[in-house]
Structures are given as C-alpha cells and as structure tokens.
Amino acid sequence: MKIICGLGNPGDEYARHRHNVGFMVCESLVARAKGSFTQVKFDAELAQVMVAGERALVIKPQTFMNLSGRALGAAARFYKVEAADVLVVHDELDLPFGKLQLKAGGGTGGHNGLESIGESWGEAGYGRLRFGIGKPQGPNAKERVIGHVLGNFSGEEAKELDGLLVAAAEMAEGWAREGMQKAMNRFNRR
C-alpha cells in the first residue's frame, strides 16, 4: 500500500490558495483514478484508490497545515506503511511557479506542514512532490511571504494551474508505479 498525502488547509476560504496546492493535486489524482474522498478518519479526508496498479490511500489532513503531521502519522502507523511508500505533496516557495520536482527525503525548509510531519510521525525519509509557487521578489519580500502563500494564484498562474495539477498527478502515478529513483530520473528532467 502507498500513502499519498496532500498538504493544505481545510475550508472553502482556503481552497484556491497557493498553500493548498497539495490538496488540489490529490483531488486531481483521485479524480483520475475515478475515486472520491468518502471517508473521514485520522482527522483527514481519505480516498482509497488504485494508482498505477498500486493500492493507495490518498489523504487530505483537516487539522490545518501546522498540524497535518498528526493525520499522516496516524494513518502510516495504522496501516504499517513505511516512509519509502509515502509521498507528501506540498507547495514550495524555493521553486519558481510551475516547477514540479520529486525528492526523496530531506529537511523541512521551514515548511510548517513538513515540520509537523517530523514532530508527529518522527520520519523524514518519505518522498516529496514539490509544487513550485515561487516567492515574492523585491523590497520587503520576506514580509510578503505569508500573504503570498495564503493568497490565491494570480490570473496568469491560474491559467496554467489545471495543466500543472494533471502533470503533478502523473508524477505521483509514476512514483507509485516506478519507485522514487526512476520517477525522479524521468520527471525531474522536464
């Protein structure tokens, strides 16, 4: 079994924020698998689907970003899924908008959702699908980061978003089918 966990914040007011792109990718992935989020368990919405021939539990934590590790940790422990069989989909400030990247393990880069996973689950060796959202540039850029992350995609970005969500779902499928190393070799070169 694989677990694919998208990071985001619950509620309609956050639905299209950059910080919720992990949820958006998971929704695209589940729709491609002709499934739906029908269960609520571990403080998360869950969908059980087949992804690239593998049984997968797709998770959208409903605890808000800063506590999302609780849901993932509980699900991974309950189903006895190793970190190598977990993919976390999250927004990434350090990648330009639209850049998609698979990564095996690593640090948190200050991402509160990833920090929560480390605190709640105690694992760092899980895979990541990093969805570039870019970061503010110019004067006062650091002060504008929170508004950027918790803001909607710009009009130009929104035009590209659907295609990027499909591409990210395809990357997750590749990870499930081929494993991280082969998927990284194939997709990260784009």
Contact map, one row per residue, 1 for C-alpha under 8 A:
1110000000000000000000000000000000000000000000000000011110000000000000000000000010001000000000000000000000000000000000000000000000000000000000000000000000000000000000000000000000000000000000
1111000000000000000000000000000000000000000000000000011110000000000000000000000010001110000000000000000000000000000000000000000000000000000000000000000000000000000000000000000100000000000000
1111100000000000000000000000000000000000000000000000000111100000000000000001000010001110000000000000000000000000000000000000000000000000000000000000000000000000000000000000000000000000000000
0111110000000000000000000100000000000000000000000000000111100000000000000000000000000111100000000000000000000000000000000000000000000000000000000000000000000000000000000000000000000000000000
0011111000000000000001000100000000000000000000000000000001111000000000010000000000000111100000000000000000000000000000000000000000000000000000000000000000000000000000000000000000000000000000
0001111100000000000011111100000000000000000000000000000001111000000000000000000000000001110000000000000000000000000000000000000000000000000000000000000000000000000000000000000000000000000000
0000111110000000001111100000000000000000000000000000000000011000100100000000000000000001111000000000000000000000100000000000000000000000000000000000000000000000000000000000000000000000000000
0000011111000000001111100000000000000000000000000000000000011001100000000000000000000000010000000000000000000000000000000000000000000000000000000000000000000000000000000000000000000000000000
0000001111100110001100000000000000000000000000000000000000001111100000000000000000000000000000000000000000000000000000000000000000000000000000000000000000000000000000000000000000000000000000
0000000111110110000000000000000000000000000000000000000000001111000000000000000000000000000000000000000000000000000000000000000000000000000000000000000000000000000000000000000000000000000000
0000000011111110000000000000000000000000000000000000000000000000000000000000000000000000000000000000000000000000000000000000000000000000000000000000000000000000000000000000000000000000000000
0000000001111110000000000000000000000000000000000000000000000000000000000000000000000000000000000000000000000000000000000000000000000000000000000000000000000000000000000000000000000000000000
0000000000111111000000000000000000000000000000000000000000000000000000000000000000000000000000000000000000000000000000000000000000000000000000000000000000000000000000000000000000000000000000
0000000011111111100100000000000000000000000000000000000000000000000000000000000000000000000000000000000000000000000000000000000000000000000000000000010000000000000000000000000000000000000000
0000000011111111100100000000000000000000000000000000000000000000000000000000000000000000000000000000000000000000000000000000000000000000000000000000000000000000000000000000000000000000000000
0000000000001111110110000000000000000000000000000000000000000000000000000000000000000000000000000000000000000000000000000000000000000000000000000000001110000000000000000000000000000000000000
0000000000000111111110000000000000000000000000000000000000000000000000000000000000000000000000000000000000000000000000000000000000000000000000000000111110000000000000000000000000000000000000
0000000000000001111110000000000000000000000000000000000000000000000000000000000000000000001000000000000000000000000000000000000000001000000000000001111110000000000000000000000000000000000000
0000001110000000111111000000000000000000000000000000000000000000000000000000000000000000011000000000000000000000000000000000000000000000000000000000111000000000000000000000000000000000000000
0000001110000111111111110000000000000000000000000000000000000000000000000000000000000000011000000000000000000000000000000000000000000000000000000000000000000000000000000000000000000000000000
0000011100000001111111111000000000000000000000000000000000000000000000000000000000000000111000000000000000000000000000000000000000100000000000000000000000000000000000000000000000000000000000
0000111100000000001111111100000000000000000000000000000000000000000000000000000000000001111000000000000000000000000000000000000000100000000000000000000000000000000000000000000000000000000000
0000011100000000000111111110000000000000000000000000000000010000000000000000000000000000100000000000000000000000000000000000000000000000000000000000000000000000000000000000000000000000000000
0000010000000000000111111111000000000000000000000000000000000000000000000000000000000000000000000000000000000000000000000000000000000000000000000000000000000000000010000000000000000000000000
0000010000000000000011111111100000000000000000000000000000000000000000000000000000000000100000000000000000000000000000000000000000000000000000000000000000000000000011011000000000000000000000
0001110000000000000001111111110000000000000000000000000001110000000000000000000000000000100000000000000000000000000000000000000000000000000000000000000000000000000000001000000000000000000000
0000000000000000000000111111111000000000000000000000000000000000000000000000000000000000000000000000000000000000000000000000000000000000000000000000000000000000000000000000000000000000000000
0000000000000000000000011111111100000000000000000000000000000000000000000000000000000000000000000000000000000000000000000000000000000000000000000000000000000000000011001000000000000000000000
0000000000000000000000001111111110000000000000000000000000000000000000000000000000000000000000000000000000000000000000000000000000000000000000000000000000000000000001001101000000000000000000
0000000000000000000000000111111111111000000000101000000001000000000000000000000000000000000000000000000000000000000000000000000000000000000000000000000000000000000000000000000000000000000000
0000000000000000000000000011111111110000000000000000000000000000000000000000000000000000000000000000000000000000000000000000000000000000000000000000000000000000000000000000000000000000000000
0000000000000000000000000001111111100000000000000000000000000000000000000000000000000000000000000000000000000000000000000000000000000000000000000000000000000000000000000000000000000000000000
0000000000000000000000000000111111100000000000001110000000000000000000000000000000000000000000000000000000000000000000000000000000000000000000000000000000000000000000000000000000000000000000
0000000000000000000000000000011111110000000000001000000000000000000000000000000000000000000000000000000000000000000000000000000000000000000000000000000000000000000000000000000000000000000000
0000000000000000000000000000011111111000000000111000000000000000000000000000000000000000000000000000000000000000000000000000000000000000000000000000000000000000000000000000000000000000000000
0000000000000000000000000000011001111100000000110000000000000000000000000000000000000000000000000000000000000000000000000000000000000000000000000000000000000000000000000000000000000000000000
0000000000000000000000000000010000111110000011110000000000000000000000000000000000000000000000000000000000000000000000000000000000000000000000000000000000000000000000000000000000000000000000
0000000000000000000000000000000000011111000011100000000000000000000000000000000000000000000000000000000000000000000000000000000000000000000000000000000000000000000000000000000000000000000000
0000000000000000000000000000000000001111100011100000000000000000000000000000000000000000000000000000000000000000000000000000000000000000000000000000000000000000000000000000000000000000000000
0000000000000000000000000000000000000111111111000000000000000000000000000000000000000000000000000000000000000000000000000000000000000000000000000000000000000000000000000000000000000000000000
0000000000000000000000000000000000000011111111000000000000000000000000000000000000000000000000000000000000000000000000000000000000000000000000000000000000000000000000000000000000000000000000
0000000000000000000000000000000000000001111100000000000000001000000001110110000000000000000000000000000000000000000000000000000000000000000000000000000000000000000000000000000000000000000000
0000000000000000000000000000000000000001111110000000000000001110000001100000000000000000000000000000000000000000000000000000000000000000000000000000000000000000000000000000000000000000000000
0000000000000000000000000000000000000001111111000000000000111110000000100000000000000000000000000000000000000000000000000000000000000000000000000000000000000000000000000000000000000000000000
0000000000000000000000000000000000001111101111100000000000111100000000000000000000000000000000000000000000000000000000000000000000000000000000000000000000000000000000000000000000000000000000
0000000000000000000000000000000000001111100111110000000011110000000000000000000000000000000000000000000000000000000000000000000000000000000000000000000000000000000000000000000000000000000000
0000000000000000000000000000010000111110000011111000000011100000000000000000000000000000000000000000000000000000000000000000000000000000000000000000000000000000000000000000000000000000000000
0000000000000000000000000000000000111000000001111100001111000000000000000000000000000000000000000000000000000000000000000000000000000000000000000000000000000000000000000000000000000000000000
0000000000000000000000000000010011100000000000111110001111000000000000000000000000000000000000000000000000000000000000000000000000000000000000000000000000000000000000000000000000000000000000
0000000000000000000000000000000010000000000000011111111100000000000000000000000000000000000000000000000000000000000000000000000000000000000000000000000000000000000000000000000000000000000000
0000000000000000000000000000000010000000000000001111111100000000000000000000000000000000000000000000000000000000000000000000000000000000000000000000000000000000000000000000100110000000000000
0000000000000000000000000000000000000000000000000111110000000000000000000000000000000000000000000000000000000000000000000000000000000000000000000000000000000000000000000000110110000000000000
0000000000000000000000000000000000000000000000000111111000000000000000000000000000000000000000000000000000000000000000000000000000000000000000000000000000000000000000000000000010000000000000
1100000000000000000000000000000000000000000000000111111100000000000000000000000000000000000000000000000000000000000000000000000000000000000000000000000000000000000000000000000110000000000000
1100000000000000000000000000000000000000000000011110111110000000000000000000000000000000000000000000000000000000000000000000000000000000000000000000000000000000000000000000000000000000000000
1111000000000000000000000000000000000000000000011110011111000000000000000000000000000000000000000000000000000000000000000000000000000000000000000000000000000000000000000000000000000000000000
1111000000000000000000000000000000000000000001111000001111100000000000000000000000000000000000000000000000000000000000000000000000000000000000000000000000000000000000000000000000000000000000
0011110000000000000000000100010000000000000001111000000111110000000000000000000000000000000000000000000000000000000000000000000000000000000000000000000000000000000000000000000000000000000000
0011110000000000000000000100000000000000000111100000000011111000000000010000000000000000000000000000000000000000000000000000000000000000000000000000000000000000000000000000000000000000000000
0000111100000000000000100100000000000000000111000000000001111100000000000000000000000000000000000000000000000000000000000000000000000000000000000000000000000000000000000000000000000000000000
0000111111000000000000000000000000000000011110000000000000111111100100110000000000000000000000000000000000000000000000000000000000000000000000000000000000000000000000000000000000000000000000
0000000011000000000000000000000000000000001110000000000000011111000100000000000000000000000000000000000000000000000000000000000000000000000000000000000000000000000000000000000000000000000000
0000000011000000000000000000000000000000001100000000000000001111111101100000000000000000000000000000000000000000000000000000000000000000000000000000000000000000000000000000000000000000000000
0000000111000000000000000000000000000000000000000000000000001111111100000000000000000000000000000000000000000000000000000000000000000000000000000000000000000000000000000000000000000000000000
0000001110000000000000000000000000000000000000000000000000001011111100000000000000000000000000000000000000000001100000000000000000000000000000000000000000000000000000000000000000000000000000
0000000000000000000000000000000000000000000000000000000000000011111110000000000000000000000000000000000000000001101100000000000000000000000000000000000000000000000000000000000000000000000000
0000000000000000000000000000000000000000000000000000000000000011111111000000000000000000000000000000000000000000100110000000000000000000000000000000000000000000000000000000000000000000000000
0000001000000000000000000000000000000000000000000000000000001111111111110000000000000000000000000000000000000000100110000000000000000000000000000000000000000000000000000000000000000000000000
0000000000000000000000000000000000000000000000000000000000000000011111111000000000000000000000000000000000000000111111111000000000000000000000000000000000000000000000000000000000000000000000
0000000000000000000000000000000000000000011000000000000000000010001111111100000000000000000000000000000000000000000110011000000000000000000000000000000000000000000000000000000000000000000000
0000000000000000000000000000000000000000011100000000000000001010000111111110000000000000000000000000000000000000000000000000000000000000000000000000000000000000000000000000000000000000000000
0000100000000000000000000000000000000000010000000000000000101000000111111111000000000000000000000000000000000000000010001000000000000000000000000000000000000000000000000000000000000000000000
0000000000000000000000000000000000000000000000000000000000000000000011111111100000000000000000000000000000000000000010011000000000000000000000000000000000000000000000000000000000000000000000
0000000000000000000000000000000000000000010000000000000000000000000001111111110000000000000000000000000000000000000000001000000000000000000000000000000000000000000000000000000000000000000000
0000000000000000000000000000000000000000010000000000000000000000000000111111111000000000000000000000000000000000000000000000000000000000000000000000000000000000000000000000000000000000000000
0010000000000000000000000000000000000000000000000000000000000000000000011111111111000000000000000000000000000000000000000000000000000000000000000000000000000000000000000000000000000000000000
0000000000000000000000000000000000000000000000000000000000000000000000001111111110000000000000000000000000000000000000000000000000000000000000000000000000000000000000000000000000000000000000
0000000000000000000000000000000000000000000000000000000000000000000000000111111110000000000000000000000000000000000000000000000000000000000000000000000000000000000000000000000000000000000000
0000000000000000000000000000000000000000000000000000000000000000000000000011111110000000000000000000000000000000000000000000000000000000000000000000000000000000000000000000000000000000000000
0000000000000000000000000000000000000000000000000000000000000000000000000001111111000000000000000000000000000000000000000000000000000000000000000000000000000000000000000000000000000000000000
1110000000000000000000000000000000000000000000000000000000000000000000000001111111101100000000000000000000000000000000000000000000000000000000000000000000000000000000000000000000000000000000
0000000000000000000000000000000000000000000000000000000000000000000000000001000111111100000000000000000000000000000000000000000000000000000000000000000000000000000000000000000000000000000000
0000000000000000000000000000000000000000000000000000000000000000000000000000000011111100000000000000000000000000000000000011111000000000000000000000000000000000000000000000000000000000000000
0000000000000000000000000000000000000000000000000000000000000000000000000000000001111110000000000000000000000000000000000000111000000000000000000000000000000000000000000000000000000000000000
1110000000000000000000000000000000000000000000000000000000000000000000000000000011111110000000000000000000000000000000000000011000000000000000000000000000000000000000000000000000000000000000
0111100000000000000000000000000000000000000000000000000000000000000000000000000011111111000000000000000000000000000000000000011000000000000000000000000000000000000000000000000000000000000000
0111100000000000000000000000000000000000000000000000000000000000000000000000000000011111100000000000000000000000000000000000011110000000000000000000000000000000000000000001000000000000000000
0001111000000000000001000000000000000000000000000000000000000000000000000000000000000111110000000000000000000000000000000000011110000000000000000000000000000000000000000000000000000000000000
0001111000000000000011101100000000000000000000000000000000000000000000000000000000000011111000000000000000000000000000000000000111100000000000000000000000000000000000000000000000000000000000
0000011100000000001111000000000000000000000000000000000000000000000000000000000000000001111100000000000000000000000000000000000111100000000000000000000000000000000000000000000000000000000000
0000001000000000011111000000000000000000000000000000000000000000000000000000000000000000111110000000000000000000000000000000000001111000000000000000000000000000000000000000000000000000000000
0000000000000000000000000000000000000000000000000000000000000000000000000000000000000000011111100000000000000000000000000000000001111100000000000000000000000000000000000000000000000000000000
0000000000000000000000000000000000000000000000000000000000000000000000000000000000000000001111110000000000000000000000000000000000011110000000000000000000000000000000000000000000000000000000
0000000000000000000000000000000000000000000000000000000000000000000000000000000000000000000111110000000000000000000000000000000000011110000000000000000000000000000000000000000000000000000000
0000000000000000000000000000000000000000000000000000000000000000000000000000000000000000000111111010000000000000000000000000000000111100000000000000000000000000000000000000000000000000000000
0000000000000000000000000000000000000000000000000000000000000000000000000000000000000000000011111110000000000000000000000000000000011110000000000000000000000000000000000000000000000000000000
0000000000000000000000000000000000000000000000000000000000000000000000000000000000000000000000111110000000000000000000000000000000111100000000000000000000001000000000000000000000000000000000
0000000000000000000000000000000000000000000000000000000000000000000000000000000000000000000000011111000000000000000000000000000000111000000000000000000000000001100100000000000000000000000000
0000000000000000000000000000000000000000000000000000000000000000000000000000000000000000000000111111100000000000000000000000000000111000000000000000000000000000000000000000000000000000000000
0000000000000000000000000000000000000000000000000000000000000000000000000000000000000000000000000111110000000000000000000000000011110000000000000000000000000000000000010000000000000000000100
0000000000000000000000000000000000000000000000000000000000000000000000000000000000000000000000000011111000000000000000000000000011100000000000000000000000000000000000000000000000000001001100
0000000000000000000000000000000000000000000000000000000000000000000000000000000000000000000000000001111100000000000000000000001111000000000000000000000000000000000000000010000000010011001100
0000000000000000000000000000000000000000000000000000000000000000000000000000000000000000000000000000111111000000000000000000001111000000000000000000000000000000000000000000000000010001000000
0000000000000000000000000000000000000000000000000000000000000000000000000000000000000000000000000000011111000000000000000000111100000000000000000000000000000000000000000000000000010000000000
0000000000000000000000000000000000000000000000000000000000000000000000000000000000000000000000000000001111100000000000000001111100000000000000000000000000000000000000000000000000000000000000
0000000000000000000000000000000000000000000000000000000000000000000000000000000000000000000000000000001111110000000000000001100000000000000000000000000000000000000000000000000000000000000000
0000000000000000000000000000000000000000000000000000000000000000000000000000000000000000000000000000000011111000000000000001000000000000000000000000000000000000000000000000000000000000000000
0000000000000000000000000000000000000000000000000000000000000000000000000000000000000000000000000000000001111111011000000000000000000000000000000000000000000000000000000000000000000000000000
0000000000000000000000000000000000000000000000000000000000000000000000000000000000000000000000000000000000111110000000000000000000000000000000000000000000000000000000000000000000000000000000
0000000000000000000000000000000000000000000000000000000000000000000000000000000000000000000000000000000000011111011000000000000000000000000000000000000000000000000000000000000000000000000000
0000000000000000000000000000000000000000000000000000000000000000000000000000000000000000000000000000000000011111111000000000000000000000000000000000000000000000000000000000000000000000000000
0000000000000000000000000000000000000000000000000000000000000000110000000000000000000000000000000000000000010111111100000000000000000000000000000000000000000000000000000000000000000000000000
0000001000000000000000000000000000000000000000000000000000000000111110000000000000000000000000000000000000000011111110000000000000000000000000000000000000000000000000000000000000000000000000
0000000000000000000000000000000000000000000000000000000000000000000010000000000000000000000000000000000000010111111111000000000000000000000000000000000000000000000000000000000000000000000000
0000000000000000000000000000000000000000000000000000000000000000010010000000000000000000000000000000000000010111111111100000000000000000000000000000000000000000000000000000000000000000000000
0000000000000000000000000000000000000000000000000000000000000000011111000000000000000000000000000000000000000001111111110000000000000000000000000000000000000000000000000000000000000000000000
0000000000000000000000000000000000000000000000000000000000000000001111011000000000000000000000000000000000000000111111111111000000000000000000000000000000000000000000000000000000000000000000
0000000000000000000000000000000000000000000000000000000000000000000010000000000000000000000000000000000000000000011111111111000000000000000000000000000000000000000000000000000000000000000000
0000000000000000000000000000000000000000000000000000000000000000000010000000000000000000000000000000000000000000001111111100000000000000000000000000000000000000000000000000000000000000000000
0000000000000000000000000000000000000000000000000000000000000000000011001000000000000000000000000000000000000000000111111100000000000000000000000000000000000000000000000000000000000000000000
0000000000000000000000000000000000000000000000000000000000000000000011011100000000000000000000000000000000000000000011111110000000000000000000000000000000000000000000000000000000000000000000
0000000000000000000000000000000000000000000000000000000000000000000000000000000000000000000000000000000000000000000011111111000000000000000000000000000000000000000000000000000000000000000000
0000000000000000000000000000000000000000000000000000000000000000000000000000000000100000000000000000000000000000000011001111110000000000000000000000000000000000000000000000000000000000000000
0000000000000000000000000000000000000000000000000000000000000000000000000000000000100000000000000000000011100000000011000111110000000000000000000000000000000000000000000000000000000000000000
0000000000000000000000000000000000000000000000000000000000000000000000000000000000110000000000000000000111000000000000000011111000000000000000000000000000000000000000000000000000000000000000
0000000000000000000000000000000000000000000000000000000000000000000000000000000000111111000000000000000110000000000000000011111100000000000000000000000000000000000000000000000000000000000000
0000000000000000000000000000000000000000000000000000000000000000000000000000000000111111000000000000011110000000000000000000111110000000000000000000000000000000000000000000000000010000000000
0000000000000000000000000000000000000000000000000000000000000000000000000000000000000011110000000000011110000000000000000000011111000000000000000000000000000000000000000000000000000000000000
0000000000000000000000000000000000000000000000000000000000000000000000000000000000000011110000000001111000000000000000000000001111100000000000000000000000000000000000010011000000000000000000
0000000000000000000000000000000000000000000000000000000000000000000000000000000000000000111100000001111000000000000000000000000111110000000000000000000000000000000000000000000000000000000000
0000000000000000000011000000000000000000000000000000000000000000000000000000000000000000111100101111100000000000000000000000000011111000000000000000000000000000000000010000000000000000000000
0000000000000000000000000000000000000000000000000000000000000000000000000000000000000000001111111111000000000000000000000000000001111100000000000000000000000000000000000000000000000000000000
0000000000000000010000000000000000000000000000000000000000000000000000000000000000000000001111111110000000000000000000000000000000111110000000000000100000000000000000000000000000000000000000
0000000000000000000000000000000000000000000000000000000000000000000000000000000000000000000111111000000000000000000000000000000000011111000000000000000000000000000000000000000000000000000000
0000000000000000000000000000000000000000000000000000000000000000000000000000000000000000000011010000000000000000000000000000000000001111100010001001000000000000000000000000000000000000000000
0000000000000000000000000000000000000000000000000000000000000000000000000000000000000000000000000000000000000000000000000000000000000111110011011001000000000000000000000000000000000000000000
0000000000000000000000000000000000000000000000000000000000000000000000000000000000000000000000000000000000000000000000000000000000000011111010000000000000000000000000000000000000000000000000
0000000000000000000000000000000000000000000000000000000000000000000000000000000000000000000000000000000000000000000000000000000000000001111110000000000000000000000000000000000000000000000000
0000000000000000000000000000000000000000000000000000000000000000000000000000000000000000000000000000000000000000000000000000000000000000111110000000000000000000000000000000000000000000000000
0000000000000000000000000000000000000000000000000000000000000000000000000000000000000000000000000000000000000000000000000000000000000000011111110000000000000000000000000000000000000000000000
0000000000000000000000000000000000000000000000000000000000000000000000000000000000000000000000000000000000000000000000000000000000000011111111111000000000000000000000000000000000000000000000
0000000000000000000000000000000000000000000000000000000000000000000000000000000000000000000000000000000000000000000000000000000000000001000111111000000000000000000000000000000000000000000000
0000000000000000000000000000000000000000000000000000000000000000000000000000000000000000000000000000000000000000000000000000000000000000000111111100000000000000000000000000000000000000000000
0000000000000000000000000000000000000000000000000000000000000000000000000000000000000000000000000000000000000000000000000000000000000001000111111111000000000000000000000000000000000000000000
0000000000000000000000000000000000000000000000000000000000000000000000000000000000000000000000000000000000000000000000000000000000000011000011111111100000000000000000000000000000000000000000
0000000000000000000000000000000000000000000000000000000000000000000000000000000000000000000000000000000000000000000000000000000000000000000000111111110000000000000000000000000000000000000000
0000000000000000000000000000000000000000000000000000000000000000000000000000000000000000000000000000000000000000000000000000000000000000000000011111111000000000000000000000000000000000000000
0000000000000000010000000000000000000000000000000000000000000000000000000000000000000000000000000000000000000000000000000000000000000011000000011111111100000000000000000000000000000000000000
0000000000000000111000000000000000000000000000000000000000000000000000000000000000000000000000000000000000000000000000000000000000001000000000001111111000000000000000000000000000000000000000
0000000000000100111000000000000000000000000000000000000000000000000000000000000000000000000000000000000000000000000000000000000000000000000000000111111100000000000000000000000000000000000000
0000000000000001111000000000000000000000000000000000000000000000000000000000000000000000000000000000000000000000000000000000000000000000000000000011111110000000000000000000000000000000000000
0000000000000001110000000000000000000000000000000000000000000000000000000000000000000000000000000000000000000000000000000000000000000000000000000001011111000000000000000000000000000000000000
0000000000000001110000000000000000000000000000000000000000000000000000000000000000000000000000000000000000000000000000000000000000000000000000000000001111111100000000000000000000000000000000
0000000000000000000000000000000000000000000000000000000000000000000000000000000000000000000000000000000000000000000000000000000000000000000000000000000111111100000000000000000000000000000000
0000000000000000000000000000000000000000000000000000000000000000000000000000000000000000000000000000000000000000000000000000000000000000000000000000000011111110000000000000000000000000000000
0000000000000000000000000000000000000000000000000000000000000000000000000000000000000000000000000000000000000000000000000000000000000000000000000000000011111111000000000000000000000000000000
0000000000000000000000000000000000000000000000000000000000000000000000000000000000000000000000001000000000000000000000000000000000000000000000000000000011111111100000000000000000000000000000
0000000000000000000000000000000000000000000000000000000000000000000000000000000000000000000000000000000000000000000000000000000000000000000000000000000011111111110000000000000000000000000000
0000000000000000000000000000000000000000000000000000000000000000000000000000000000000000000000000000000000000000000000000000000000000000000000000000000000111111110000000000000000000000000000
0000000000000000000000000000000000000000000000000000000000000000000000000000000000000000000000000100000000000000000000000000000000000000000000000000000000011111111100000000000000000000000000
0000000000000000000000000000000000000000000000000000000000000000000000000000000000000000000000000100000000000000000000000000000000000000000000000000000000001111111110000000000000000000000000
0000000000000000000000000000000000000000000000000000000000000000000000000000000000000000000000000000000000000000000000000000000000000000000000000000000000000111111111000000000000000000000000
0000000000000000000000000000000000000000000000000000000000000000000000000000000000000000000000000000000000000000000000000000000000000000000000000000000000000001111111100000000000000000000000
0000000000000000000000000000000000000000000000000000000000000000000000000000000000000000000000000100000000000000000000000000000000000000000000000000000000000001111111110000000000000000000000
0000000000000000000000011001000000000000000000000000000000000000000000000000000000000000000000000000000000000000000000000000000000000000000000000000000000000000111111111000000000000000000000
0000000000000000000000001001100000000000000000000000000000000000000000000000000000000000000000000000000000000000000000000000000000000000000000000000000000000000011111111100000000000000000000
0000000000000000000000000000000000000000000000000000000000000000000000000000000000000000000000000000000000000000000000000000000000000000000000000000000000000000001111111110000000000000000000
0000000000000000000000001000000000000000000000000000000000000000000000000000000000000000000000000001000000000000000000000000000010100000000000000000000000000000000111111111000000000000000000
0000000000000000000000001101100000000000000000000000000000000000000000000000000000000000000000000000000000000000000000000000000000000000000000000000000000000000000011111111100000000000000000
0000000000000000000000000000100000000000000000000000000000000000000000000000000000000000000000000000000000000000000000000000000000000000000000000000000000000000000001111111110000000000000000
0000000000000000000000000000000000000000000000000000000000000000000000000000000000000000000000000000010000000000000000000000000010000000000000000000000000000000000000111111111000000010001000
0000000000000000000000000000100000000000000000000000000000000000000000000000000000000010000000000000000000000000000000000000000010000000000000000000000000000000000000011111111100000000000000
0000000000000000000000000000000000000000000000000011000000000000000000000000000000000000000000000000000000000000000000000000000000000000000000000000000000000000000000001111111110000000000000
0000000000000000000000000000000000000000000000000001000000000000000000000000000000000000000000000000000000000000000000000000000000000000000000000000000000000000000000000111111111100010000000
0000000000000000000000000000000000000000000000000000000000000000000000000000000000000000000000000000000000000000000000000000000000000000000000000000000000000000000000000011111111110111000000
0100000000000000000000000000000000000000000000000011010000000000000000000000000000000000000000000000000000000000000000000000000000000000000000000000000000000000000000000001111111110000000000
0000000000000000000000000000000000000000000000000011110000000000000000000000000000000000000000000000000000000000000000000000000000000000000000000000000000000000000000000000111111100000000000
0000000000000000000000000000000000000000000000000000000000000000000000000000000000000000000000000000000000000000000000000000000000000000000000000000000000000000000000000000011111111110000000
0000000000000000000000000000000000000000000000000000000000000000000000000000000000000000000000000000000000000000000000000000000000000000000000000000000000000000000000000000011111111110000000
0000000000000000000000000000000000000000000000000000000000000000000000000000000000000000000000000000011100000000000000000000001000000000000000000000000000000000000000000000001101111111000000
0000000000000000000000000000000000000000000000000000000000000000000000000000000000000000000000000000000000000000000000000000000000000000000000000000000000000000000000000000000001111111100000
0000000000000000000000000000000000000000000000000000000000000000000000000000000000000000000000000000000000000000000000000000000000000000000000000000000000000000000000000000001001111111110000
0000000000000000000000000000000000000000000000000000000000000000000000000000000000000000000000000000010000000000000000000000000000000000000000000000000000000000000000000010011001111111111100
0000000000000000000000000000000000000000000000000000000000000000000000000000000000000000000000000000111000000000000000000000000000000000000000000000000000000000000000000000001000011111111110
0000000000000000000000000000000000000000000000000000000000000000000000000000000000000000000000000000000000000000000000000000000000000000000000000000000000000000000000000000000000001111111110
0000000000000000000000000000000000000000000000000000000000000000000000000000000000000000000000000000000000000000000000000000000000000000000000000000000000000000000000000000000000000111111111
0000000000000000000000000000000000000000000000000000000000000000000000000000000000000000000000000000110000000000000000000000000000000000000000000000000000000000000000000010000000000011111111
0000000000000000000000000000000000000000000000000000000000000000000000000000000000000000000000000001110000000000000000000000000000000000000000000000000000000000000000000000000000000011111111
0000000000000000000000000000000000000000000000000000000000000000000000000000000000000000000000000000000000000000000000000000000000000000000000000000000000000000000000000000000000000001111111
0000000000000000000000000000000000000000000000000000000000000000000000000000000000000000000000000000000000000000000000000000000000000000000000000000000000000000000000000000000000000000011111
